[in-house]
Every structure is written in C-alpha cells, then in structure tokens.
Amino acid sequence: MSEFGAAPTDRLRSFVERIERLEEEKSALAADIREVYSEAKGVGFDVKVLRQIVSLRKMDQSDRREQEELLDIYKRALDLA
C-alpha cells in the first residue's frame, strides 16, 4: 500500500471496520429472527407460511397483486386450482 498515503489508508480501514461491524450486527439480527420463527413454531404457527407472509408484506400492493394473479394463472394451467 505504499502508493496510498496515510489518509486514504485510514479511510479504507474505516470503511472495512464499519462493514465488519455491520456484518456482525447482521449476523446477530439473523439469529434473533430465527429465534422468533422458532418461538412461533413452538406455539403452532407454520414457519413456511409466516415467511411467505413476511415476504408478501415487503411488496407493494401492485407487485403483490401481480404475483398472486400469475400464481393463479399457473395453478389453473396445471389444474391445481
């Protein structure tokens, strides 16, 4: 890194350390989320369905409607509806 001065090197180190901290936080949050799903499963909720609901709630209404319509079309095409 001799082509970089002290300031760019410090800035790079700062970025890397921030990313590392955020990755640690992300891991901790993922563990918390798994724990909540496990708790929900323990009281009888279907985790697969809960994951689908969470995914659907992230979508805006028009995207969700479009996905549901496509699913219905595919199900009818395969005689699943």
Phi and psi restraints in degrees (range 20) as a CNS / XPLOR table:
assign (resid 1 and name C) (resid 2 and name N)
       (resid 2 and name CA) (resid 2 and name C) 1.0 -67.1 20.0 2
assign (resid 2 and name N) (resid 2 and name CA)
       (resid 2 and name C) (resid 3 and name N) 1.0 -20.8 20.0 2
assign (resid 2 and name C) (resid 3 and name N)
       (resid 3 and name CA) (resid 3 and name C) 1.0 -77.1 20.0 2
assign (resid 3 and name N) (resid 3 and name CA)
       (resid 3 and name C) (resid 4 and name N) 1.0 -13.5 20.0 2
assign (resid 3 and name C) (resid 4 and name N)
       (resid 4 and name CA) (resid 4 and name C) 1.0 -97.2 20.0 2
assign (resid 4 and name N) (resid 4 and name CA)
       (resid 4 and name C) (resid 5 and name N) 1.0 146.8 20.0 2
assign (resid 4 and name C) (resid 5 and name N)
       (resid 5 and name CA) (resid 5 and name C) 1.0 -83.5 20.0 2
assign (resid 5 and name N) (resid 5 and name CA)
       (resid 5 and name C) (resid 6 and name N) 1.0 -178.4 20.0 2
assign (resid 5 and name C) (resid 6 and name N)
       (resid 6 and name CA) (resid 6 and name C) 1.0 -64.7 20.0 2
assign (resid 6 and name N) (resid 6 and name CA)
       (resid 6 and name C) (resid 7 and name N) 1.0 -41.6 20.0 2
assign (resid 6 and name C) (resid 7 and name N)
       (resid 7 and name CA) (resid 7 and name C) 1.0 -64.4 20.0 2
assign (resid 7 and name N) (resid 7 and name CA)
       (resid 7 and name C) (resid 8 and name N) 1.0 -48.7 20.0 2
assign (resid 7 and name C) (resid 8 and name N)
       (resid 8 and name CA) (resid 8 and name C) 1.0 -63.3 20.0 2
assign (resid 8 and name N) (resid 8 and name CA)
       (resid 8 and name C) (resid 9 and name N) 1.0 -36.0 20.0 2
assign (resid 8 and name C) (resid 9 and name N)
       (resid 9 and name CA) (resid 9 and name C) 1.0 -65.2 20.0 2
assign (resid 9 and name N) (resid 9 and name CA)
       (resid 9 and name C) (resid 10 and name N) 1.0 -43.0 20.0 2
assign (resid 9 and name C) (resid 10 and name N)
       (resid 10 and name CA) (resid 10 and name C) 1.0 -63.2 20.0 2
assign (resid 10 and name N) (resid 10 and name CA)
       (resid 10 and name C) (resid 11 and name N) 1.0 -40.0 20.0 2
assign (resid 10 and name C) (resid 11 and name N)
       (resid 11 and name CA) (resid 11 and name C) 1.0 -64.8 20.0 2
assign (resid 11 and name N) (resid 11 and name CA)
       (resid 11 and name C) (resid 12 and name N) 1.0 -43.8 20.0 2
assign (resid 11 and name C) (resid 12 and name N)
       (resid 12 and name CA) (resid 12 and name C) 1.0 -60.5 20.0 2
assign (resid 12 and name N) (resid 12 and name CA)
       (resid 12 and name C) (resid 13 and name N) 1.0 -46.3 20.0 2
assign (resid 12 and name C) (resid 13 and name N)
       (resid 13 and name CA) (resid 13 and name C) 1.0 -59.7 20.0 2
assign (resid 13 and name N) (resid 13 and name CA)
       (resid 13 and name C) (resid 14 and name N) 1.0 -40.6 20.0 2
assign (resid 13 and name C) (resid 14 and name N)
       (resid 14 and name CA) (resid 14 and name C) 1.0 -61.4 20.0 2
assign (resid 14 and name N) (resid 14 and name CA)
       (resid 14 and name C) (resid 15 and name N) 1.0 -44.3 20.0 2
assign (resid 14 and name C) (resid 15 and name N)
       (resid 15 and name CA) (resid 15 and name C) 1.0 -61.7 20.0 2
assign (resid 15 and name N) (resid 15 and name CA)
       (resid 15 and name C) (resid 16 and name N) 1.0 -46.8 20.0 2
assign (resid 15 and name C) (resid 16 and name N)
       (resid 16 and name CA) (resid 16 and name C) 1.0 -61.3 20.0 2
assign (resid 16 and name N) (resid 16 and name CA)
       (resid 16 and name C) (resid 17 and name N) 1.0 -44.4 20.0 2
assign (resid 16 and name C) (resid 17 and name N)
       (resid 17 and name CA) (resid 17 and name C) 1.0 -65.4 20.0 2
assign (resid 17 and name N) (resid 17 and name CA)
       (resid 17 and name C) (resid 18 and name N) 1.0 -38.8 20.0 2
assign (resid 17 and name C) (resid 18 and name N)
       (resid 18 and name CA) (resid 18 and name C) 1.0 -63.4 20.0 2
assign (resid 18 and name N) (resid 18 and name CA)
       (resid 18 and name C) (resid 19 and name N) 1.0 -43.6 20.0 2
assign (resid 18 and name C) (resid 19 and name N)
       (resid 19 and name CA) (resid 19 and name C) 1.0 -62.1 20.0 2
assign (resid 19 and name N) (resid 19 and name CA)
       (resid 19 and name C) (resid 20 and name N) 1.0 -43.1 20.0 2
assign (resid 19 and name C) (resid 20 and name N)
       (resid 20 and name CA) (resid 20 and name C) 1.0 -61.0 20.0 2
assign (resid 20 and name N) (resid 20 and name CA)
       (resid 20 and name C) (resid 21 and name N) 1.0 -43.2 20.0 2
assign (resid 20 and name C) (resid 21 and name N)
       (resid 21 and name CA) (resid 21 and name C) 1.0 -62.8 20.0 2
assign (resid 21 and name N) (resid 21 and name CA)
       (resid 21 and name C) (resid 22 and name N) 1.0 -43.1 20.0 2
assign (resid 21 and name C) (resid 22 and name N)
       (resid 22 and name CA) (resid 22 and name C) 1.0 -65.0 20.0 2
assign (resid 22 and name N) (resid 22 and name CA)
       (resid 22 and name C) (resid 23 and name N) 1.0 -38.0 20.0 2
assign (resid 22 and name C) (resid 23 and name N)
       (resid 23 and name CA) (resid 23 and name C) 1.0 -62.6 20.0 2
assign (resid 23 and name N) (resid 23 and name CA)
       (resid 23 and name C) (resid 24 and name N) 1.0 -39.9 20.0 2
assign (resid 23 and name C) (resid 24 and name N)
       (resid 24 and name CA) (resid 24 and name C) 1.0 -63.5 20.0 2
assign (resid 24 and name N) (resid 24 and name CA)
       (resid 24 and name C) (resid 25 and name N) 1.0 -44.1 20.0 2
assign (resid 24 and name C) (resid 25 and name N)
       (resid 25 and name CA) (resid 25 and name C) 1.0 -62.8 20.0 2
assign (resid 25 and name N) (resid 25 and name CA)
       (resid 25 and name C) (resid 26 and name N) 1.0 -40.4 20.0 2
assign (resid 25 and name C) (resid 26 and name N)
       (resid 26 and name CA) (resid 26 and name C) 1.0 -61.9 20.0 2
assign (resid 26 and name N) (resid 26 and name CA)
       (resid 26 and name C) (resid 27 and name N) 1.0 -41.8 20.0 2
assign (resid 26 and name C) (resid 27 and name N)
       (resid 27 and name CA) (resid 27 and name C) 1.0 -63.1 20.0 2
assign (resid 27 and name N) (resid 27 and name CA)
       (resid 27 and name C) (resid 28 and name N) 1.0 -42.8 20.0 2
assign (resid 27 and name C) (resid 28 and name N)
       (resid 28 and name CA) (resid 28 and name C) 1.0 -64.2 20.0 2
assign (resid 28 and name N) (resid 28 and name CA)
       (resid 28 and name C) (resid 29 and name N) 1.0 -41.6 20.0 2
assign (resid 28 and name C) (resid 29 and name N)
       (resid 29 and name CA) (resid 29 and name C) 1.0 -65.4 20.0 2
assign (resid 29 and name N) (resid 29 and name CA)
       (resid 29 and name C) (resid 30 and name N) 1.0 -39.7 20.0 2
assign (resid 29 and name C) (resid 30 and name N)
       (resid 30 and name CA) (resid 30 and name C) 1.0 -61.4 20.0 2
assign (resid 30 and name N) (resid 30 and name CA)
       (resid 30 and name C) (resid 31 and name N) 1.0 -40.1 20.0 2
assign (resid 30 and name C) (resid 31 and name N)
       (resid 31 and name CA) (resid 31 and name C) 1.0 -65.0 20.0 2
assign (resid 31 and name N) (resid 31 and name CA)
       (resid 31 and name C) (resid 32 and name N) 1.0 -40.5 20.0 2
assign (resid 31 and name C) (resid 32 and name N)
       (resid 32 and name CA) (resid 32 and name C) 1.0 -62.8 20.0 2
assign (resid 32 and name N) (resid 32 and name CA)
       (resid 32 and name C) (resid 33 and name N) 1.0 -41.3 20.0 2
assign (resid 32 and name C) (resid 33 and name N)
       (resid 33 and name CA) (resid 33 and name C) 1.0 -65.2 20.0 2
assign (resid 33 and name N) (resid 33 and name CA)
       (resid 33 and name C) (resid 34 and name N) 1.0 -43.5 20.0 2
assign (resid 33 and name C) (resid 34 and name N)
       (resid 34 and name CA) (resid 34 and name C) 1.0 -59.1 20.0 2
assign (resid 34 and name N) (resid 34 and name CA)
       (resid 34 and name C) (resid 35 and name N) 1.0 -39.1 20.0 2
assign (resid 34 and name C) (resid 35 and name N)
       (resid 35 and name CA) (resid 35 and name C) 1.0 -63.9 20.0 2
assign (resid 35 and name N) (resid 35 and name CA)
       (resid 35 and name C) (resid 36 and name N) 1.0 -40.9 20.0 2
assign (resid 35 and name C) (resid 36 and name N)
       (resid 36 and name CA) (resid 36 and name C) 1.0 -65.6 20.0 2
assign (resid 36 and name N) (resid 36 and name CA)
       (resid 36 and name C) (resid 37 and name N) 1.0 -43.1 20.0 2
assign (resid 36 and name C) (resid 37 and name N)
       (resid 37 and name CA) (resid 37 and name C) 1.0 -61.5 20.0 2
assign (resid 37 and name N) (resid 37 and name CA)
       (resid 37 and name C) (resid 38 and name N) 1.0 -40.2 20.0 2
assign (resid 37 and name C) (resid 38 and name N)
       (resid 38 and name CA) (resid 38 and name C) 1.0 -63.5 20.0 2
assign (resid 38 and name N) (resid 38 and name CA)
       (resid 38 and name C) (resid 39 and name N) 1.0 -41.3 20.0 2
assign (resid 38 and name C) (resid 39 and name N)
       (resid 39 and name CA) (resid 39 and name C) 1.0 -63.3 20.0 2
assign (resid 39 and name N) (resid 39 and name CA)
       (resid 39 and name C) (resid 40 and name N) 1.0 -43.2 20.0 2
assign (resid 39 and name C) (resid 40 and name N)
       (resid 40 and name CA) (resid 40 and name C) 1.0 -62.5 20.0 2
assign (resid 40 and name N) (resid 40 and name CA)
       (resid 40 and name C) (resid 41 and name N) 1.0 -41.8 20.0 2
assign (resid 40 and name C) (resid 41 and name N)
       (resid 41 and name CA) (resid 41 and name C) 1.0 -62.8 20.0 2
assign (resid 41 and name N) (resid 41 and name CA)
       (resid 41 and name C) (resid 42 and name N) 1.0 -38.1 20.0 2
assign (resid 41 and name C) (resid 42 and name N)
       (resid 42 and name CA) (resid 42 and name C) 1.0 -63.2 20.0 2
assign (resid 42 and name N) (resid 42 and name CA)
       (resid 42 and name C) (resid 43 and name N) 1.0 -25.9 20.0 2
assign (resid 42 and name C) (resid 43 and name N)
       (resid 43 and name CA) (resid 43 and name C) 1.0 -101.3 20.0 2
assign (resid 43 and name N) (resid 43 and name CA)
       (resid 43 and name C) (resid 44 and name N) 1.0 9.9 20.0 2
assign (resid 43 and name C) (resid 44 and name N)
       (resid 44 and name CA) (resid 44 and name C) 1.0 106.1 20.0 2
assign (resid 44 and name N) (resid 44 and name CA)
       (resid 44 and name C) (resid 45 and name N) 1.0 1.6 20.0 2
assign (resid 44 and name C) (resid 45 and name N)
       (resid 45 and name CA) (resid 45 and name C) 1.0 -82.1 20.0 2
assign (resid 45 and name N) (resid 45 and name CA)
       (resid 45 and name C) (resid 46 and name N) 1.0 147.6 20.0 2
assign (resid 45 and name C) (resid 46 and name N)
       (resid 46 and name CA) (resid 46 and name C) 1.0 -83.0 20.0 2
assign (resid 46 and name N) (resid 46 and name CA)
       (resid 46 and name C) (resid 47 and name N) 1.0 114.4 20.0 2
assign (resid 46 and name C) (resid 47 and name N)
       (resid 47 and name CA) (resid 47 and name C) 1.0 -65.2 20.0 2
assign (resid 47 and name N) (resid 47 and name CA)
       (resid 47 and name C) (resid 48 and name N) 1.0 -38.1 20.0 2
assign (resid 47 and name C) (resid 48 and name N)
       (resid 48 and name CA) (resid 48 and name C) 1.0 -60.5 20.0 2
assign (resid 48 and name N) (resid 48 and name CA)
       (resid 48 and name C) (resid 49 and name N) 1.0 -42.5 20.0 2
assign (resid 48 and name C) (resid 49 and name N)
       (resid 49 and name CA) (resid 49 and name C) 1.0 -68.8 20.0 2
assign (resid 49 and name N) (resid 49 and name CA)
       (resid 49 and name C) (resid 50 and name N) 1.0 -39.8 20.0 2
assign (resid 49 and name C) (resid 50 and name N)
       (resid 50 and name CA) (resid 50 and name C) 1.0 -59.3 20.0 2
assign (resid 50 and name N) (resid 50 and name CA)
       (resid 50 and name C) (resid 51 and name N) 1.0 -42.1 20.0 2
assign (resid 50 and name C) (resid 51 and name N)
       (resid 51 and name CA) (resid 51 and name C) 1.0 -62.4 20.0 2
assign (resid 51 and name N) (resid 51 and name CA)
       (resid 51 and name C) (resid 52 and name N) 1.0 -39.9 20.0 2
assign (resid 51 and name C) (resid 52 and name N)
       (resid 52 and name CA) (resid 52 and name C) 1.0 -64.1 20.0 2
assign (resid 52 and name N) (resid 52 and name CA)
       (resid 52 and name C) (resid 53 and name N) 1.0 -42.2 20.0 2
assign (resid 52 and name C) (resid 53 and name N)
       (resid 53 and name CA) (resid 53 and name C) 1.0 -62.9 20.0 2
assign (resid 53 and name N) (resid 53 and name CA)
       (resid 53 and name C) (resid 54 and name N) 1.0 -45.1 20.0 2
assign (resid 53 and name C) (resid 54 and name N)
       (resid 54 and name CA) (resid 54 and name C) 1.0 -60.4 20.0 2
assign (resid 54 and name N) (resid 54 and name CA)
       (resid 54 and name C) (resid 55 and name N) 1.0 -42.4 20.0 2
assign (resid 54 and name C) (resid 55 and name N)
       (resid 55 and name CA) (resid 55 and name C) 1.0 -62.7 20.0 2
assign (resid 55 and name N) (resid 55 and name CA)
       (resid 55 and name C) (resid 56 and name N) 1.0 -44.2 20.0 2
assign (resid 55 and name C) (resid 56 and name N)
       (resid 56 and name CA) (resid 56 and name C) 1.0 -64.0 20.0 2
assign (resid 56 and name N) (resid 56 and name CA)
       (resid 56 and name C) (resid 57 and name N) 1.0 -38.0 20.0 2
assign (resid 56 and name C) (resid 57 and name N)
       (resid 57 and name CA) (resid 57 and name C) 1.0 -68.1 20.0 2
assign (resid 57 and name N) (resid 57 and name CA)
       (resid 57 and name C) (resid 58 and name N) 1.0 -21.2 20.0 2
assign (resid 57 and name C) (resid 58 and name N)
       (resid 58 and name CA) (resid 58 and name C) 1.0 -75.1 20.0 2
assign (resid 58 and name N) (resid 58 and name CA)
       (resid 58 and name C) (resid 59 and name N) 1.0 -22.6 20.0 2
assign (resid 58 and name C) (resid 59 and name N)
       (resid 59 and name CA) (resid 59 and name C) 1.0 -82.3 20.0 2
assign (resid 59 and name N) (resid 59 and name CA)
       (resid 59 and name C) (resid 60 and name N) 1.0 152.8 20.0 2
assign (resid 59 and name C) (resid 60 and name N)
       (resid 60 and name CA) (resid 60 and name C) 1.0 -78.8 20.0 2
assign (resid 60 and name N) (resid 60 and name CA)
       (resid 60 and name C) (resid 61 and name N) 1.0 164.1 20.0 2
assign (resid 60 and name C) (resid 61 and name N)
       (resid 61 and name CA) (resid 61 and name C) 1.0 -58.8 20.0 2
assign (resid 61 and name N) (resid 61 and name CA)
       (resid 61 and name C) (resid 62 and name N) 1.0 -41.1 20.0 2
assign (resid 61 and name C) (resid 62 and name N)
       (resid 62 and name CA) (resid 62 and name C) 1.0 -68.6 20.0 2
assign (resid 62 and name N) (resid 62 and name CA)
       (resid 62 and name C) (resid 63 and name N) 1.0 -39.7 20.0 2
assign (resid 62 and name C) (resid 63 and name N)
       (resid 63 and name CA) (resid 63 and name C) 1.0 -64.7 20.0 2
assign (resid 63 and name N) (resid 63 and name CA)
       (resid 63 and name C) (resid 64 and name N) 1.0 -41.3 20.0 2
assign (resid 63 and name C) (resid 64 and name N)
       (resid 64 and name CA) (resid 64 and name C) 1.0 -63.6 20.0 2
assign (resid 64 and name N) (resid 64 and name CA)
       (resid 64 and name C) (resid 65 and name N) 1.0 -44.3 20.0 2
assign (resid 64 and name C) (resid 65 and name N)
       (resid 65 and name CA) (resid 65 and name C) 1.0 -62.2 20.0 2
assign (resid 65 and name N) (resid 65 and name CA)
       (resid 65 and name C) (resid 66 and name N) 1.0 -43.9 20.0 2
assign (resid 65 and name C) (resid 66 and name N)
       (resid 66 and name CA) (resid 66 and name C) 1.0 -62.0 20.0 2
assign (resid 66 and name N) (resid 66 and name CA)
       (resid 66 and name C) (resid 67 and name N) 1.0 -43.4 20.0 2
assign (resid 66 and name C) (resid 67 and name N)
       (resid 67 and name CA) (resid 67 and name C) 1.0 -64.3 20.0 2
assign (resid 67 and name N) (resid 67 and name CA)
       (resid 67 and name C) (resid 68 and name N) 1.0 -42.3 20.0 2
assign (resid 67 and name C) (resid 68 and name N)
       (resid 68 and name CA) (resid 68 and name C) 1.0 -64.9 20.0 2
assign (resid 68 and name N) (resid 68 and name CA)
       (resid 68 and name C) (resid 69 and name N) 1.0 -38.6 20.0 2
assign (resid 68 and name C) (resid 69 and name N)
       (resid 69 and name CA) (resid 69 and name C) 1.0 -64.9 20.0 2
assign (resid 69 and name N) (resid 69 and name CA)
       (resid 69 and name C) (resid 70 and name N) 1.0 -42.7 20.0 2
assign (resid 69 and name C) (resid 70 and name N)
       (resid 70 and name CA) (resid 70 and name C) 1.0 -63.9 20.0 2
assign (resid 70 and name N) (resid 70 and name CA)
       (resid 70 and name C) (resid 71 and name N) 1.0 -40.6 20.0 2
assign (resid 70 and name C) (resid 71 and name N)
       (resid 71 and name CA) (resid 71 and name C) 1.0 -61.0 20.0 2
assign (resid 71 and name N) (resid 71 and name CA)
       (resid 71 and name C) (resid 72 and name N) 1.0 -44.4 20.0 2
assign (resid 71 and name C) (resid 72 and name N)
       (resid 72 and name CA) (resid 72 and name C) 1.0 -61.2 20.0 2
assign (resid 72 and name N) (resid 72 and name CA)
       (resid 72 and name C) (resid 73 and name N) 1.0 -42.6 20.0 2
assign (resid 72 and name C) (resid 73 and name N)
       (resid 73 and name CA) (resid 73 and name C) 1.0 -61.5 20.0 2
assign (resid 73 and name N) (resid 73 and name CA)
       (resid 73 and name C) (resid 74 and name N) 1.0 -47.0 20.0 2
assign (resid 73 and name C) (resid 74 and name N)
       (resid 74 and name CA) (resid 74 and name C) 1.0 -64.4 20.0 2
assign (resid 74 and name N) (resid 74 and name CA)
       (resid 74 and name C) (resid 75 and name N) 1.0 -41.3 20.0 2
assign (resid 74 and name C) (resid 75 and name N)
       (resid 75 and name CA) (resid 75 and name C) 1.0 -62.9 20.0 2
assign (resid 75 and name N) (resid 75 and name CA)
       (resid 75 and name C) (resid 76 and name N) 1.0 -43.1 20.0 2
assign (resid 75 and name C) (resid 76 and name N)
       (resid 76 and name CA) (resid 76 and name C) 1.0 -64.4 20.0 2
assign (resid 76 and name N) (resid 76 and name CA)
       (resid 76 and name C) (resid 77 and name N) 1.0 -39.8 20.0 2
assign (resid 76 and name C) (resid 77 and name N)
       (resid 77 and name CA) (resid 77 and name C) 1.0 -62.8 20.0 2
assign (resid 77 and name N) (resid 77 and name CA)
       (resid 77 and name C) (resid 78 and name N) 1.0 -30.3 20.0 2
assign (resid 77 and name C) (resid 78 and name N)
       (resid 78 and name CA) (resid 78 and name C) 1.0 -101.9 20.0 2
assign (resid 78 and name N) (resid 78 and name CA)
       (resid 78 and name C) (resid 79 and name N) 1.0 13.3 20.0 2
assign (resid 78 and name C) (resid 79 and name N)
       (resid 79 and name CA) (resid 79 and name C) 1.0 55.3 20.0 2
assign (resid 79 and name N) (resid 79 and name CA)
       (resid 79 and name C) (resid 80 and name N) 1.0 41.8 20.0 2
assign (resid 79 and name C) (resid 80 and name N)
       (resid 80 and name CA) (resid 80 and name C) 1.0 -103.3 20.0 2
assign (resid 80 and name N) (resid 80 and name CA)
       (resid 80 and name C) (resid 81 and name N) 1.0 -7.2 20.0 2
